[in-house]
Amino acid sequence: MIYAKLIEGELVFAPNPIKVGEAYIGNPLGSVYEAEGYKPVRTTEPEGEAPAGFHWVETWTETDSEIVQGWGAVELPPEGDIDPAEALDIILGGESA
């Protein structure tokens, strides 16, 4: 079983080993993770192919007892709409020139 926390919509996996108090526990039981605020993660598969012009993007929902993977269809950007220099700026987070 995989354990994680959902923080600002992002899945943060439980560490192994995990530090509890002053001790590190390797390969802990689920109850140890749960005591530290982690929940079991249930993964799913998308239902079929994404609609034409869309692709699947995973989503995460947290319940009282688990974190569940879901899927949402997101429209693909039009081909050729982005300048290569603009793409580089996005990737590098700055000016490419």
Sequence and secondary structure as in RCSB ss.txt:
>XXXX:A:sequence
MIYAKLIEGELVFAPNPIKVGEAYIGNPLGSVYEAEGYKPVRTTEPEGEAPAGFHWVETWTETDSEIVQGWGAVE
LPPEGDIDPAEALDIILGGESA
>XXXX:A:secstr
  EEEEETTEEEE  SSEEETTEEESS  HHHHHHTT EEEE    SSS  TTEEEEEEEEE SS EEEEEEEEE
   TT S HHHHHHHHHTS   
